[in-house]
């Protein structure tokens, strides 16, 4: 559990660094969140009164059961303690709970793997939050809420390596790249970067980090906030070499996972619409996530 | 040609047992096929694990990824047998001066059988390249394979050692009395008999290796199980794993049957035909 200890030790530093960086340019990211959240809403009709809607729709009446990862990583959940409300997803979860009419002490946290989130049968949670990208394929198996965060993919690597000087997407084709399993990053590598070497895939940051350190790969493709976290905290001397401009309508949008046909889906969408409209979602972004403009955009 | 009474009796017995086996199998299959779909959650389970469209779309990718498993298996298996043989010979040396070899053999098998294969793969696959090797010598294909060879040769060494020890001491005595040296005795008398005896259990280890090749995916390479995992995450559906399982079965079942057949043939050779 060596890496967990590292995570804990450094996450306070990371948090400080990340929030300072993000305050600097909150205005631009505010616009982005607001516009994307409203563009995806509409698949399921969002409830106008989320609290009334959620009243009889939860697993345990009077309580809201929220699931996160095992373990949950920064900057999404700080210190693997979602109960603290620290970290972007933990904070958004409590904000949604509030809009659904559940006070902080009525929220129960459970842990699931990705598999448990999509397995058939009764779910152990009301909604599950661990950077699930919204895709049509996934919507066939589970309900997905509207988006609470939109991100670009980014490339993390050593600043002084061959990858470190890349300026355009075409500079990356000759590199050996890695991605995390279960993310959309691998698809992104195959469809957009189209490297000549087969990409490698790791179970988690730890594996990708080991491969990067032993120079088996030149860079890791991850979502931008995770990229900032890896480069600032987890692997020394690395940086976010660049972020990728989204293909038309193809930016990664994170949504909550709910049981297929859950009554709560429209309530959650309603809550998210309210949080977007009153600006609190954008505020949480600037509090917990690094500023997107901190990384250069790769030329096409 | 007229059948003897005994042949008629045996034929009737055979038919009777065949009918009984067919009937009971049909009853069990029917019960499963009829009863399972009656469970309330069956439709969801079916959609998550047995989705035909998902299987069709992911199948070609799975097959391509499986080719990597096959390649890793093909270059690992001979190395494992050779290295396992070397370890087994180490454990079996009798010359007092070579005692350190015996210690090495015993330690080696203890350590590599005792720790999980996945840890060996992490340790060798990330650790050795981390020492500062340059490309292409830090490739996860190389060090993942080395890890598999190290882990599996420990098992194989024990199997071969058991084979060597099963050769009667009298064989050695006879060989030495004919003037063969200790090494010649091992090479020309003991090993040929030992290896023949351990082929079926070795096949067993190979079947198991065939599946454990998939563990290499933890250090990066996209083999069939990882490909299935990727498809699973993408489609939020477990069917790709079922596809991977089908591919594994297509290889391991014939291998297992071959092992069974070899075993049976060996038993028959040593003890005569099987009693019904």
HADDOCK unambig.tbl for C-alpha pairs under 7 A between the chains (distance, minus, plus):
assign (segid A and resid 118 and name CA) (segid B and resid 236 and name CA) 6.00 0.50 0.50
assign (segid A and resid 120 and name CA) (segid B and resid 44 and name CA) 5.68 0.50 0.50
assign (segid A and resid 120 and name CA) (segid B and resid 45 and name CA) 5.70 0.50 0.50
assign (segid A and resid 120 and name CA) (segid B and resid 48 and name CA) 6.38 0.50 0.50
assign (segid A and resid 121 and name CA) (segid B and resid 41 and name CA) 6.56 0.50 0.50
assign (segid A and resid 137 and name CA) (segid B and resid 234 and name CA) 6.90 0.50 0.50
assign (segid A and resid 137 and name CA) (segid B and resid 235 and name CA) 4.88 0.50 0.50
assign (segid A and resid 137 and name CA) (segid B and resid 236 and name CA) 6.97 0.50 0.50
assign (segid A and resid 138 and name CA) (segid B and resid 234 and name CA) 6.79 0.50 0.50
assign (segid A and resid 138 and name CA) (segid B and resid 235 and name CA) 5.19 0.50 0.50
assign (segid A and resid 138 and name CA) (segid B and resid 236 and name CA) 4.94 0.50 0.50
assign (segid A and resid 141 and name CA) (segid B and resid 236 and name CA) 5.98 0.50 0.50
assign (segid A and resid 141 and name CA) (segid B and resid 237 and name CA) 6.89 0.50 0.50
assign (segid A and resid 181 and name CA) (segid B and resid 230 and name CA) 6.29 0.50 0.50
assign (segid A and resid 182 and name CA) (segid B and resid 230 and name CA) 5.79 0.50 0.50
assign (segid A and resid 182 and name CA) (segid B and resid 233 and name CA) 4.92 0.50 0.50
assign (segid A and resid 200 and name CA) (segid B and resid 220 and name CA) 4.39 0.50 0.50
assign (segid A and resid 200 and name CA) (segid B and resid 221 and name CA) 5.29 0.50 0.50
assign (segid A and resid 200 and name CA) (segid B and resid 222 and name CA) 6.41 0.50 0.50
assign (segid A and resid 201 and name CA) (segid B and resid 220 and name CA) 4.66 0.50 0.50
assign (segid A and resid 201 and name CA) (segid B and resid 221 and name CA) 6.55 0.50 0.50
assign (segid A and resid 201 and name CA) (segid B and resid 222 and name CA) 6.56 0.50 0.50
assign (segid A and resid 202 and name CA) (segid B and resid 218 and name CA) 5.95 0.50 0.50
assign (segid A and resid 202 and name CA) (segid B and resid 219 and name CA) 6.42 0.50 0.50
assign (segid A and resid 202 and name CA) (segid B and resid 220 and name CA) 5.40 0.50 0.50
assign (segid A and resid 203 and name CA) (segid B and resid 218 and name CA) 6.49 0.50 0.50
assign (segid A and resid 207 and name CA) (segid B and resid 219 and name CA) 6.74 0.50 0.50
assign (segid A and resid 210 and name CA) (segid B and resid 126 and name CA) 6.16 0.50 0.50
assign (segid A and resid 211 and name CA) (segid B and resid 126 and name CA) 6.46 0.50 0.50
assign (segid A and resid 213 and name CA) (segid B and resid 130 and name CA) 6.70 0.50 0.50
assign (segid A and resid 214 and name CA) (segid B and resid 126 and name CA) 6.86 0.50 0.50
assign (segid A and resid 214 and name CA) (segid B and resid 129 and name CA) 5.45 0.50 0.50
assign (segid A and resid 214 and name CA) (segid B and resid 130 and name CA) 4.10 0.50 0.50
assign (segid A and resid 214 and name CA) (segid B and resid 132 and name CA) 6.78 0.50 0.50
assign (segid A and resid 216 and name CA) (segid B and resid 138 and name CA) 6.16 0.50 0.50
assign (segid A and resid 216 and name CA) (segid B and resid 139 and name CA) 6.25 0.50 0.50
